[in-house]
């Protein structure tokens, strides 16, 4: 019989990704998360990504976990 172990989900965020990790963690209090922040951009009010906030807030709760993945396509370092 297969035994499923409940293991934590690790979320790692650097810079703006740190803000996204915090948002995902705040919206999912029942999930066992390990949050790792590297140089989080917590002064989001001065960020160039601040205009995205209304879009992020309008997402259904079930889609917040996809935000870092979706943003990875547009935030590729050059």
mmCIF file of the N, C-alpha and C atoms, coordinates in Angstrom:
data_MODEL
# 
_entry.id   MODEL 
# 
loop_
_atom_site.group_PDB 
_atom_site.id 
_atom_site.type_symbol 
_atom_site.label_atom_id 
_atom_site.label_alt_id 
_atom_site.label_comp_id 
_atom_site.label_asym_id 
_atom_site.label_entity_id 
_atom_site.label_seq_id 
_atom_site.pdbx_PDB_ins_code 
_atom_site.Cartn_x 
_atom_site.Cartn_y 
_atom_site.Cartn_z 
_atom_site.occupancy 
_atom_site.B_iso_or_equiv 
_atom_site.pdbx_formal_charge 
_atom_site.auth_seq_id 
_atom_site.auth_comp_id 
_atom_site.auth_asym_id 
_atom_site.auth_atom_id 
_atom_site.pdbx_PDB_model_num 
ATOM 1   N N  . UNK A 1 1  ? 0.843  -1.180 0.000   1.00 0.00 ? 1  UNK A N  1 
ATOM 2   C CA . UNK A 1 1  ? 0.000  0.000  0.000   1.00 0.00 ? 1  UNK A CA 1 
ATOM 3   C C  . UNK A 1 1  ? 0.891  1.247  0.000   1.00 0.00 ? 1  UNK A C  1 
ATOM 4   N N  . UNK A 1 2  ? 0.541  2.182  -0.817  1.00 0.00 ? 2  UNK A N  1 
ATOM 5   C CA . UNK A 1 2  ? 1.312  3.421  -0.936  1.00 0.00 ? 2  UNK A CA 1 
ATOM 6   C C  . UNK A 1 2  ? 0.970  4.359  0.213   1.00 0.00 ? 2  UNK A C  1 
ATOM 7   N N  . UNK A 1 3  ? 1.990  4.796  0.930   1.00 0.00 ? 3  UNK A N  1 
ATOM 8   C CA . UNK A 1 3  ? 1.791  5.746  2.023   1.00 0.00 ? 3  UNK A CA 1 
ATOM 9   C C  . UNK A 1 3  ? 2.239  7.115  1.558   1.00 0.00 ? 3  UNK A C  1 
ATOM 10  N N  . UNK A 1 4  ? 1.353  8.040  1.582   1.00 0.00 ? 4  UNK A N  1 
ATOM 11  C CA . UNK A 1 4  ? 1.692  9.402  1.199   1.00 0.00 ? 4  UNK A CA 1 
ATOM 12  C C  . UNK A 1 4  ? 2.153  10.162 2.425   1.00 0.00 ? 4  UNK A C  1 
ATOM 13  N N  . UNK A 1 5  ? 3.366  10.654 2.362   1.00 0.00 ? 5  UNK A N  1 
ATOM 14  C CA . UNK A 1 5  ? 3.864  11.462 3.462   1.00 0.00 ? 5  UNK A CA 1 
ATOM 15  C C  . UNK A 1 5  ? 3.551  12.911 3.172   1.00 0.00 ? 5  UNK A C  1 
ATOM 16  N N  . UNK A 1 6  ? 3.109  13.587 4.193   1.00 0.00 ? 6  UNK A N  1 
ATOM 17  C CA . UNK A 1 6  ? 2.847  15.010 4.030   1.00 0.00 ? 6  UNK A CA 1 
ATOM 18  C C  . UNK A 1 6  ? 4.167  15.741 4.210   1.00 0.00 ? 6  UNK A C  1 
ATOM 19  N N  . UNK A 1 7  ? 4.684  16.247 3.124   1.00 0.00 ? 7  UNK A N  1 
ATOM 20  C CA . UNK A 1 7  ? 5.957  16.965 3.150   1.00 0.00 ? 7  UNK A CA 1 
ATOM 21  C C  . UNK A 1 7  ? 5.697  18.435 2.855   1.00 0.00 ? 7  UNK A C  1 
ATOM 22  N N  . UNK A 1 8  ? 6.531  19.304 3.391   1.00 0.00 ? 8  UNK A N  1 
ATOM 23  C CA . UNK A 1 8  ? 6.331  20.735 3.125   1.00 0.00 ? 8  UNK A CA 1 
ATOM 24  C C  . UNK A 1 8  ? 6.678  21.080 1.680   1.00 0.00 ? 8  UNK A C  1 
ATOM 25  N N  . UNK A 1 9  ? 6.099  22.151 1.223   1.00 0.00 ? 9  UNK A N  1 
ATOM 26  C CA . UNK A 1 9  ? 6.417  22.697 -0.102  1.00 0.00 ? 9  UNK A CA 1 
ATOM 27  C C  . UNK A 1 9  ? 7.386  23.849 0.131   1.00 0.00 ? 9  UNK A C  1 
ATOM 28  N N  . UNK A 1 10 ? 8.503  23.800 -0.556  1.00 0.00 ? 10 UNK A N  1 
ATOM 29  C CA . UNK A 1 10 ? 9.516  24.839 -0.421  1.00 0.00 ? 10 UNK A CA 1 
ATOM 30  C C  . UNK A 1 10 ? 9.274  25.914 -1.471  1.00 0.00 ? 10 UNK A C  1 
ATOM 31  N N  . UNK A 1 11 ? 9.202  27.148 -1.019  1.00 0.00 ? 11 UNK A N  1 
ATOM 32  C CA . UNK A 1 11 ? 9.057  28.299 -1.912  1.00 0.00 ? 11 UNK A CA 1 
ATOM 33  C C  . UNK A 1 11 ? 10.285 29.179 -1.734  1.00 0.00 ? 11 UNK A C  1 
ATOM 34  N N  . UNK A 1 12 ? 10.977 29.442 -2.813  1.00 0.00 ? 12 UNK A N  1 
ATOM 35  C CA . UNK A 1 12 ? 12.167 30.280 -2.800  1.00 0.00 ? 12 UNK A CA 1 
ATOM 36  C C  . UNK A 1 12 ? 11.901 31.485 -3.683  1.00 0.00 ? 12 UNK A C  1 
ATOM 37  N N  . UNK A 1 13 ? 12.130 32.668 -3.146  1.00 0.00 ? 13 UNK A N  1 
ATOM 38  C CA . UNK A 1 13 ? 11.913 33.873 -3.928  1.00 0.00 ? 13 UNK A CA 1 
ATOM 39  C C  . UNK A 1 13 ? 13.051 34.853 -3.749  1.00 0.00 ? 13 UNK A C  1 
ATOM 40  N N  . UNK A 1 14 ? 13.523 35.381 -4.861  1.00 0.00 ? 14 UNK A N  1 
ATOM 41  C CA . UNK A 1 14 ? 14.591 36.385 -4.854  1.00 0.00 ? 14 UNK A CA 1 
ATOM 42  C C  . UNK A 1 14 ? 14.038 37.668 -5.439  1.00 0.00 ? 14 UNK A C  1 
ATOM 43  N N  . UNK A 1 15 ? 14.308 38.783 -4.794  1.00 0.00 ? 15 UNK A N  1 
ATOM 44  C CA . UNK A 1 15 ? 13.858 40.095 -5.217  1.00 0.00 ? 15 UNK A CA 1 
ATOM 45  C C  . UNK A 1 15 ? 12.326 40.124 -5.282  1.00 0.00 ? 15 UNK A C  1 
ATOM 46  N N  . UNK A 1 16 ? 11.750 40.432 -6.437  1.00 0.00 ? 16 UNK A N  1 
ATOM 47  C CA . UNK A 1 16 ? 10.293 40.483 -6.556  1.00 0.00 ? 16 UNK A CA 1 
ATOM 48  C C  . UNK A 1 16 ? 9.673  39.117 -6.301  1.00 0.00 ? 16 UNK A C  1 
ATOM 49  N N  . UNK A 1 17 ? 10.405 38.073 -6.628  1.00 0.00 ? 17 UNK A N  1 
ATOM 50  C CA . UNK A 1 17 ? 9.933  36.719 -6.326  1.00 0.00 ? 17 UNK A CA 1 
ATOM 51  C C  . UNK A 1 17 ? 9.706  36.522 -4.842  1.00 0.00 ? 17 UNK A C  1 
ATOM 52  N N  . UNK A 1 18 ? 10.488 37.218 -4.010  1.00 0.00 ? 18 UNK A N  1 
ATOM 53  C CA . UNK A 1 18 ? 10.277 37.163 -2.567  1.00 0.00 ? 18 UNK A CA 1 
ATOM 54  C C  . UNK A 1 18 ? 8.917  37.718 -2.185  1.00 0.00 ? 18 UNK A C  1 
ATOM 55  N N  . UNK A 1 19 ? 8.517  38.785 -2.832  1.00 0.00 ? 19 UNK A N  1 
ATOM 56  C CA . UNK A 1 19 ? 7.185  39.355 -2.579  1.00 0.00 ? 19 UNK A CA 1 
ATOM 57  C C  . UNK A 1 19 ? 6.097  38.382 -3.011  1.00 0.00 ? 19 UNK A C  1 
ATOM 58  N N  . UNK A 1 20 ? 6.311  37.721 -4.137  1.00 0.00 ? 20 UNK A N  1 
ATOM 59  C CA . UNK A 1 20 ? 5.325  36.754 -4.618  1.00 0.00 ? 20 UNK A CA 1 
ATOM 60  C C  . UNK A 1 20 ? 5.220  35.565 -3.665  1.00 0.00 ? 20 UNK A C  1 
ATOM 61  N N  . UNK A 1 21 ? 6.374  35.101 -3.173  1.00 0.00 ? 21 UNK A N  1 
ATOM 62  C CA . UNK A 1 21 ? 6.367  33.995 -2.218  1.00 0.00 ? 21 UNK A CA 1 
ATOM 63  C C  . UNK A 1 21 ? 5.589  34.385 -0.965  1.00 0.00 ? 21 UNK A C  1 
ATOM 64  N N  . UNK A 1 22 ? 5.807  35.589 -0.473  1.00 0.00 ? 22 UNK A N  1 
ATOM 65  C CA . UNK A 1 22 ? 5.077  36.044 0.707   1.00 0.00 ? 22 UNK A CA 1 
ATOM 66  C C  . UNK A 1 22 ? 3.572  36.095 0.436   1.00 0.00 ? 22 UNK A C  1 
ATOM 67  N N  . UNK A 1 23 ? 3.195  36.545 -0.755  1.00 0.00 ? 23 UNK A N  1 
ATOM 68  C CA . UNK A 1 23 ? 1.773  36.612 -1.107  1.00 0.00 ? 23 UNK A CA 1 
ATOM 69  C C  . UNK A 1 23 ? 1.166  35.214 -1.192  1.00 0.00 ? 23 UNK A C  1 
ATOM 70  N N  . UNK A 1 24 ? 1.877  34.290 -1.802  1.00 0.00 ? 24 UNK A N  1 
ATOM 71  C CA . UNK A 1 24 ? 1.380  32.914 -1.905  1.00 0.00 ? 24 UNK A CA 1 
ATOM 72  C C  . UNK A 1 24 ? 1.240  32.304 -0.514  1.00 0.00 ? 24 UNK A C  1 
ATOM 73  N N  . UNK A 1 25 ? 2.241  32.511 0.340   1.00 0.00 ? 25 UNK A N  1 
ATOM 74  C CA . UNK A 1 25 ? 2.193  31.966 1.700   1.00 0.00 ? 25 UNK A CA 1 
ATOM 75  C C  . UNK A 1 25 ? 1.030  32.573 2.501   1.00 0.00 ? 25 UNK A C  1 
ATOM 76  N N  . UNK A 1 26 ? 0.806  33.861 2.346   1.00 0.00 ? 26 UNK A N  1 
ATOM 77  C CA . UNK A 1 26 ? -0.269 34.522 3.087   1.00 0.00 ? 26 UNK A CA 1 
ATOM 78  C C  . UNK A 1 26 ? -1.641 34.027 2.650   1.00 0.00 ? 26 UNK A C  1 
ATOM 79  N N  . UNK A 1 27 ? -1.779 33.670 1.397   1.00 0.00 ? 27 UNK A N  1 
ATOM 80  C CA . UNK A 1 27 ? -3.080 33.231 0.882   1.00 0.00 ? 27 UNK A CA 1 
ATOM 81  C C  . UNK A 1 27 ? -3.314 31.733 1.055   1.00 0.00 ? 27 UNK A C  1 
ATOM 82  N N  . UNK A 1 28 ? -2.313 31.016 1.536   1.00 0.00 ? 28 UNK A N  1 
ATOM 83  C CA . UNK A 1 28 ? -2.434 29.562 1.702   1.00 0.00 ? 28 UNK A CA 1 
ATOM 84  C C  . UNK A 1 28 ? -1.998 29.138 3.101   1.00 0.00 ? 28 UNK A C  1 
ATOM 85  N N  . UNK A 1 29 ? -2.700 29.593 4.129   1.00 0.00 ? 29 UNK A N  1 
ATOM 86  C CA . UNK A 1 29 ? -2.267 29.303 5.500   1.00 0.00 ? 29 UNK A CA 1 
ATOM 87  C C  . UNK A 1 29 ? -2.386 27.834 5.895   1.00 0.00 ? 29 UNK A C  1 
ATOM 88  N N  . UNK A 1 30 ? -3.158 27.050 5.171   1.00 0.00 ? 30 UNK A N  1 
ATOM 89  C CA . UNK A 1 30 ? -3.344 25.648 5.553   1.00 0.00 ? 30 UNK A CA 1 
ATOM 90  C C  . UNK A 1 30 ? -2.312 24.716 4.925   1.00 0.00 ? 30 UNK A C  1 
ATOM 91  N N  . UNK A 1 31 ? -1.510 25.215 4.002   1.00 0.00 ? 31 UNK A N  1 
ATOM 92  C CA . UNK A 1 31 ? -0.484 24.392 3.348   1.00 0.00 ? 31 UNK A CA 1 
ATOM 93  C C  . UNK A 1 31 ? 0.813  24.526 4.129   1.00 0.00 ? 31 UNK A C  1 
ATOM 94  N N  . UNK A 1 32 ? 1.492  23.393 4.310   1.00 0.00 ? 32 UNK A N  1 
ATOM 95  C CA . UNK A 1 32 ? 2.772  23.380 5.019   1.00 0.00 ? 32 UNK A CA 1 
ATOM 96  C C  . UNK A 1 32 ? 3.851  23.919 4.076   1.00 0.00 ? 32 UNK A C  1 
ATOM 97  N N  . UNK A 1 33 ? 4.221  25.179 4.260   1.00 0.00 ? 33 UNK A N  1 
ATOM 98  C CA . UNK A 1 33 ? 5.186  25.839 3.391   1.00 0.00 ? 33 UNK A CA 1 
ATOM 99  C C  . UNK A 1 33 ? 6.466  26.158 4.149   1.00 0.00 ? 33 UNK A C  1 
ATOM 100 N N  . UNK A 1 34 ? 7.574  26.040 3.437   1.00 0.00 ? 34 UNK A N  1 
ATOM 101 C CA . UNK A 1 34 ? 8.859  26.531 3.918   1.00 0.00 ? 34 UNK A CA 1 
ATOM 102 C C  . UNK A 1 34 ? 9.209  27.693 3.004   1.00 0.00 ? 34 UNK A C  1 
ATOM 103 N N  . UNK A 1 35 ? 9.306  28.881 3.569   1.00 0.00 ? 35 UNK A N  1 
ATOM 104 C CA . UNK A 1 35 ? 9.546  30.095 2.785   1.00 0.00 ? 35 UNK A CA 1 
ATOM 105 C C  . UNK A 1 35 ? 11.005 30.500 2.919   1.00 0.00 ? 35 UNK A C  1 
ATOM 106 N N  . UNK A 1 36 ? 11.664 30.657 1.769   1.00 0.00 ? 36 UNK A N  1 
ATOM 107 C CA . UNK A 1 36 ? 13.056 31.102 1.731   1.00 0.00 ? 36 UNK A CA 1 
ATOM 108 C C  . UNK A 1 36 ? 13.097 32.383 0.907   1.00 0.00 ? 36 UNK A C  1 
ATOM 109 N N  . UNK A 1 37 ? 13.498 33.473 1.537   1.00 0.00 ? 37 UNK A N  1 
ATOM 110 C CA . UNK A 1 37 ? 13.549 34.764 0.862   1.00 0.00 ? 37 UNK A CA 1 
ATOM 111 C C  . UNK A 1 37 ? 15.000 35.193 0.696   1.00 0.00 ? 37 UNK A C  1 
ATOM 112 N N  . UNK A 1 38 ? 15.342 35.613 -0.522  1.00 0.00 ? 38 UNK A N  1 
ATOM 113 C CA . UNK A 1 38 ? 16.680 36.108 -0.813  1.00 0.00 ? 38 UNK A CA 1 
ATOM 114 C C  . UNK A 1 38 ? 16.527 37.523 -1.354  1.00 0.00 ? 38 UNK A C  1 
ATOM 115 N N  . UNK A 1 39 ? 17.017 38.489 -0.591  1.00 0.00 ? 39 UNK A N  1 
ATOM 116 C CA . UNK A 1 39 ? 16.959 39.882 -1.012  1.00 0.00 ? 39 UNK A CA 1 
ATOM 117 C C  . UNK A 1 39 ? 15.551 40.272 -1.484  1.00 0.00 ? 39 UNK A C  1 
ATOM 118 N N  . UNK A 1 40 ? 14.528 40.066 -0.632  1.00 0.00 ? 40 UNK A N  1 
ATOM 119 C CA . UNK A 1 40 ? 13.169 40.350 -1.079  1.00 0.00 ? 40 UNK A CA 1 
ATOM 120 C C  . UNK A 1 40 ? 12.941 41.830 -1.348  1.00 0.00 ? 40 UNK A C  1 
ATOM 121 N N  . UNK A 1 41 ? 12.218 42.111 -2.402  1.00 0.00 ? 41 UNK A N  1 
ATOM 122 C CA . UNK A 1 41 ? 11.903 43.494 -2.784  1.00 0.00 ? 41 UNK A CA 1 
ATOM 123 C C  . UNK A 1 41 ? 10.657 43.929 -2.025  1.00 0.00 ? 41 UNK A C  1 
ATOM 124 N N  . UNK A 1 42 ? 10.820 44.140 -0.736  1.00 0.00 ? 42 UNK A N  1 
ATOM 125 C CA . UNK A 1 42 ? 9.653  44.458 0.085   1.00 0.00 ? 42 UNK A CA 1 
ATOM 126 C C  . UNK A 1 42 ? 9.214  45.909 -0.036  1.00 0.00 ? 42 UNK A C  1 
ATOM 127 N N  . UNK A 1 43 ? 9.982  46.734 -0.715  1.00 0.00 ? 43 UNK A N  1 
ATOM 128 C CA . UNK A 1 43 ? 9.530  48.112 -0.970  1.00 0.00 ? 43 UNK A CA 1 
ATOM 129 C C  . UNK A 1 43 ? 8.836  48.138 -2.325  1.00 0.00 ? 43 UNK A C  1 
ATOM 130 N N  . UNK A 1 44 ? 7.764  47.358 -2.414  1.00 0.00 ? 44 UNK A N  1 
ATOM 131 C CA . UNK A 1 44 ? 7.039  47.167 -3.665  1.00 0.00 ? 44 UNK A CA 1 
ATOM 132 C C  . UNK A 1 44 ? 6.439  48.470 -4.187  1.00 0.00 ? 44 UNK A C  1 
ATOM 133 N N  . UNK A 1 45 ? 6.163  49.417 -3.305  1.00 0.00 ? 45 UNK A N  1 
ATOM 134 C CA . UNK A 1 45 ? 5.547  50.671 -3.735  1.00 0.00 ? 45 UNK A CA 1 
ATOM 135 C C  . UNK A 1 45 ? 6.436  51.422 -4.725  1.00 0.00 ? 45 UNK A C  1 
ATOM 136 N N  . UNK A 1 46 ? 7.752  51.223 -4.642  1.00 0.00 ? 46 UNK A N  1 
ATOM 137 C CA . UNK A 1 46 ? 8.677  51.907 -5.552  1.00 0.00 ? 46 UNK A CA 1 
ATOM 138 C C  . UNK A 1 46 ? 9.084  51.034 -6.729  1.00 0.00 ? 46 UNK A C  1 
ATOM 139 N N  . UNK A 1 47 ? 8.530  49.856 -6.823  1.00 0.00 ? 47 UNK A N  1 
ATOM 140 C CA . UNK A 1 47 ? 8.911  48.901 -7.859  1.00 0.00 ? 47 UNK A CA 1 
ATOM 141 C C  . UNK A 1 47 ? 8.271  49.246 -9.200  1.00 0.00 ? 47 UNK A C  1 
ATOM 142 N N  . UNK A 1 48 ? 8.985  48.907 -10.278 1.00 0.00 ? 48 UNK A N  1 
ATOM 143 C CA . UNK A 1 48 ? 8.424  49.079 -11.616 1.00 0.00 ? 48 UNK A CA 1 
ATOM 144 C C  . UNK A 1 48 ? 7.318  48.069 -11.884 1.00 0.00 ? 48 UNK A C  1 
ATOM 145 N N  . UNK A 1 49 ? 7.245  47.026 -11.060 1.00 0.00 ? 49 UNK A N  1 
ATOM 146 C CA . UNK A 1 49 ? 6.208  46.013 -11.223 1.00 0.00 ? 49 UNK A CA 1 
ATOM 147 C C  . UNK A 1 49 ? 4.939  46.339 -10.445 1.00 0.00 ? 49 UNK A C  1 
ATOM 148 N N  . UNK A 1 50 ? 4.923  47.458 -9.760  1.00 0.00 ? 50 UNK A N  1 
ATOM 149 C CA . UNK A 1 50 ? 3.776  47.856 -8.955  1.00 0.00 ? 50 UNK A CA 1 
ATOM 150 C C  . UNK A 1 50 ? 2.478  47.912 -9.759  1.00 0.00 ? 50 UNK A C  1 
ATOM 151 N N  . UNK A 1 51 ? 2.504  48.313 -11.044 1.00 0.00 ? 51 UNK A N  1 
ATOM 152 C CA . UNK A 1 51 ? 1.248  48.312 -11.814 1.00 0.00 ? 51 UNK A CA 1 
ATOM 153 C C  . UNK A 1 51 ? 0.610  46.928 -11.955 1.00 0.00 ? 51 UNK A C  1 
ATOM 154 N N  . UNK A 1 52 ? 1.375  45.858 -11.698 1.00 0.00 ? 52 UNK A N  1 
ATOM 155 C CA . UNK A 1 52 ? 0.808  44.510 -11.781 1.00 0.00 ? 52 UNK A CA 1 
ATOM 156 C C  . UNK A 1 52 ? -0.063 44.155 -10.575 1.00 0.00 ? 52 UNK A C  1 
ATOM 157 N N  . UNK A 1 53 ? 0.017  44.926 -9.522  1.00 0.00 ? 53 UNK A N  1 
ATOM 158 C CA . UNK A 1 53 ? -0.701 44.597 -8.296  1.00 0.00 ? 53 UNK A CA 1 
ATOM 159 C C  . UNK A 1 53 ? -2.201 44.403 -8.520  1.00 0.00 ? 53 UNK A C  1 
ATOM 160 N N  . UNK A 1 54 ? -2.903 45.273 -9.243  1.00 0.00 ? 54 UNK A N  1 
ATOM 161 C CA . UNK A 1 54 ? -4.340 45.033 -9.448  1.00 0.00 ? 54 UNK A CA 1 
ATOM 162 C C  . UNK A 1 54 ? -4.615 43.711 -10.164 1.00 0.00 ? 54 UNK A C  1 
ATOM 163 N N  . UNK A 1 55 ? -3.741 43.337 -11.084 1.00 0.00 ? 55 UNK A N  1 
ATOM 164 C CA . UNK A 1 55 ? -3.922 42.065 -11.787 1.00 0.00 ? 55 UNK A CA 1 
ATOM 165 C C  . UNK A 1 55 ? -3.737 40.906 -10.810 1.00 0.00 ? 55 UNK A C  1 
ATOM 166 N N  . UNK A 1 56 ? -2.680 40.990 -9.987  1.00 0.00 ? 56 UNK A N  1 
ATOM 167 C CA . UNK A 1 56 ? -2.410 39.924 -9.023  1.00 0.00 ? 56 UNK A CA 1 
ATOM 168 C C  . UNK A 1 56 ? -3.548 39.787 -8.014  1.00 0.00 ? 56 UNK A C  1 
ATOM 169 N N  . UNK A 1 57 ? -4.088 40.912 -7.581  1.00 0.00 ? 57 UNK A N  1 
ATOM 170 C CA . UNK A 1 57 ? -5.179 40.881 -6.608  1.00 0.00 ? 57 UNK A CA 1 
ATOM 171 C C  . UNK A 1 57 ? -6.470 40.343 -7.209  1.00 0.00 ? 57 UNK A C  1 
ATOM 172 N N  . UNK A 1 58 ? -6.645 40.457 -8.514  1.00 0.00 ? 58 UNK A N  1 
ATOM 173 C CA . UNK A 1 58 ? -7.883 39.998 -9.136  1.00 0.00 ? 58 UNK A CA 1 
ATOM 174 C C  . UNK A 1 58 ? -7.862 38.506 -9.477  1.00 0.00 ? 58 UNK A C  1 
ATOM 175 N N  . UNK A 1 59 ? -6.707 37.866 -9.350  1.00 0.00 ? 59 UNK A N  1 
ATOM 176 C CA . UNK A 1 59 ? -6.631 36.436 -9.640  1.00 0.00 ? 59 UNK A CA 1 
ATOM 177 C C  . UNK A 1 59 ? -7.428 35.635 -8.617  1.00 0.00 ? 59 UNK A C  1 
ATOM 178 N N  . UNK A 1 60 ? -8.100 34.584 -9.074  1.00 0.00 ? 60 UNK A N  1 
ATOM 179 C CA . UNK A 1 60 ? -8.761 33.694 -8.110  1.00 0.00 ? 60 UNK A CA 1 
ATOM 180 C C  . UNK A 1 60 ? -7.728 33.060 -7.185  1.00 0.00 ? 60 UNK A C  1 
ATOM 181 N N  . UNK A 1 61 ? -8.123 32.758 -5.971  1.00 0.00 ? 61 UNK A N  1 
ATOM 182 C CA . UNK A 1 61 ? -7.196 32.213 -4.980  1.00 0.00 ? 61 UNK A CA 1 
ATOM 183 C C  . UNK A 1 61 ? -6.447 30.985 -5.481  1.00 0.00 ? 61 UNK A C  1 
ATOM 184 N N  . UNK A 1 62 ? -7.086 30.156 -6.252  1.00 0.00 ? 62 UNK A N  1 
ATOM 185 C CA . UNK A 1 62 ? -6.454 28.930 -6.735  1.00 0.00 ? 62 UNK A CA 1 
ATOM 186 C C  . UNK A 1 62 ? -5.337 29.154 -7.736  1.00 0.00 ? 62 UNK A C  1 
ATOM 187 N N  . UNK A 1 63 ? -5.213 30.353 -8.286  1.00 0.00 ? 63 UNK A N  1 
ATOM 188 C CA . UNK A 1 63 ? -4.189 30.618 -9.294  1.00 0.00 ? 63 UNK A CA 1 
ATOM 189 C C  . UNK A 1 63 ? -2.957 31.335 -8.755  1.00 0.00 ? 63 UNK A C  1 
ATOM 190 N N  . UNK A 1 64 ? -2.968 31.744 -7.508  1.00 0.00 ? 64 UNK A N  1 
ATOM 191 C CA . UNK A 1 64 ? -1.834 32.500 -6.995  1.00 0.00 ? 64 UNK A CA 1 
ATOM 192 C C  . UNK A 1 64 ? -0.531 31.711 -7.024  1.00 0.00 ? 64 UNK A C  1 
ATOM 193 N N  . UNK A 1 65 ? -0.613 30.413 -6.900  1.00 0.00 ? 65 UNK A N  1 
ATOM 194 C CA . UNK A 1 65 ? 0.610  29.620 -6.914  1.00 0.00 ? 65 UNK A CA 1 
ATOM 195 C C  . UNK A 1 65 ? 1.274  29.614 -8.290  1.00 0.00 ? 65 UNK A C  1 
ATOM 196 N N  . UNK A 1 66 ? 0.552  29.981 -9.335  1.00 0.00 ? 66 UNK A N  1 
ATOM 197 C CA . UNK A 1 66 ? 1.119  29.980 -10.681 1.00 0.00 ? 66 UNK A CA 1 
ATOM 198 C C  . UNK A 1 66 ? 1.812  31.291 -11.040 1.00 0.00 ? 66 UNK A C  1 
ATOM 199 N N  . UNK A 1 67 ? 1.644  32.323 -10.238 1.00 0.00 ? 67 UNK A N  1 
ATOM 200 C CA . UNK A 1 67 ? 2.184  33.644 -10.578 1.00 0.00 ? 67 UNK A CA 1 
ATOM 201 C C  . UNK A 1 67 ? 3.697  33.631 -10.784 1.00 0.00 ? 67 UNK A C  1 
ATOM 202 N N  . UNK A 1 68 ? 4.498  33.053 -9.883  1.00 0.00 ? 68 UNK A N  1 
ATOM 203 C CA . UNK A 1 68 ? 5.946  33.048 -10.137 1.00 0.00 ? 68 UNK A CA 1 
ATOM 204 C C  . UNK A 1 68 ? 6.315  32.350 -11.443 1.00 0.00 ? 68 UNK A C  1 
ATOM 205 N N  . UNK A 1 69 ? 5.620  31.256 -11.744 1.00 0.00 ? 69 UNK A N  1 
ATOM 206 C CA . UNK A 1 69 ? 5.883  30.536 -12.993 1.00 0.00 ? 69 UNK A CA 1 
ATOM 207 C C  . UNK A 1 69 ? 5.526  31.396 -14.201 1.00 0.00 ? 69 UNK A C  1 
ATOM 208 N N  . UNK A 1 70 ? 4.382  32.039 -14.160 1.00 0.00 ? 70 UNK A N  1 
ATOM 209 C CA . UNK A 1 70 ? 3.963  32.872 -15.291 1.00 0.00 ? 70 UNK A CA 1 
ATOM 210 C C  . UNK A 1 70 ? 4.889  34.071 -15.484 1.00 0.00 ? 70 UNK A C  1 
ATOM 211 N N  . UNK A 1 71 ? 5.304  34.691 -14.383 1.00 0.00 ? 71 UNK A N  1 
ATOM 212 C CA . UNK A 1 71 ? 6.192  35.843 -14.492 1.00 0.00 ? 71 UNK A CA 1 
ATOM 213 C C  . UNK A 1 71 ? 7.596  35.455 -14.953 1.00 0.00 ? 71 UNK A C  1 
ATOM 214 N N  . UNK A 1 72 ? 7.966  34.203 -14.765 1.00 0.00 ? 72 UNK A N  1 
ATOM 215 C CA . UNK A 1 72 ? 9.302  33.787 -15.192 1.00 0.00 ? 72 UNK A CA 1 
ATOM 216 C C  . UNK A 1 72 ? 9.474  33.937 -16.700 1.00 0.00 ? 72 UNK A C  1 
ATOM 217 N N  . UNK A 1 73 ? 8.379  33.897 -17.449 1.00 0.00 ? 73 UNK A N  1 
ATOM 218 C CA . UNK A 1 73 ? 8.480  34.070 -18.885 1.00 0.00 ? 73 UNK A CA 1 
ATOM 219 C C  . UNK A 1 73 ? 8.758  35.505 -19.310 1.00 0.00 ? 73 UNK A C  1 
ATOM 220 N N  . UNK A 1 74 ? 8.306  36.459 -18.513 1.00 0.00 ? 74 UNK A N  1 
ATOM 221 C CA . UNK A 1 74 ? 8.507  37.862 -18.899 1.00 0.00 ? 74 UNK A CA 1 
ATOM 222 C C  . UNK A 1 74 ? 9.640  38.523 -18.152 1.00 0.00 ? 74 UNK A C  1 
ATOM 223 N N  . UNK A 1 75 ? 10.157 37.856 -17.117 1.00 0.00 ? 75 UNK A N  1 
ATOM 224 C CA . UNK A 1 75 ? 11.215 38.454 -16.300 1.00 0.00 ? 75 UNK A CA 1 
ATOM 225 C C  . UNK A 1 75 ? 12.540 37.711 -16.486 1.00 0.00 ? 75 UNK A C  1 
ATOM 226 N N  . UNK A 1 76 ? 12.793 37.238 -17.688 1.00 0.00 ? 76 UNK A N  1 
ATOM 227 C CA . UNK A 1 76 ? 14.022 36.505 -17.982 1.00 0.00 ? 76 UNK A CA 1 
ATOM 228 C C  . UNK A 1 76 ? 15.173 37.512 -18.051 1.00 0.00 ? 76 UNK A C  1 
ATOM 229 N N  . UNK A 1 77 ? 16.252 37.272 -17.276 1.00 0.00 ? 77 UNK A N  1 
ATOM 230 C CA . UNK A 1 77 ? 17.395 38.200 -17.327 1.00 0.00 ? 77 UNK A CA 1 
ATOM 231 C C  . UNK A 1 77 ? 18.029 38.214 -18.715 1.00 0.00 ? 77 UNK A C  1 
ATOM 232 N N  . UNK A 1 78 ? 18.488 39.365 -19.119 1.00 0.00 ? 78 UNK A N  1 
ATOM 233 C CA . UNK A 1 78 ? 19.131 39.470 -20.441 1.00 0.00 ? 78 UNK A CA 1 
ATOM 234 C C  . UNK A 1 78 ? 20.626 39.547 -20.310 1.00 0.00 ? 78 UNK A C  1 
# 
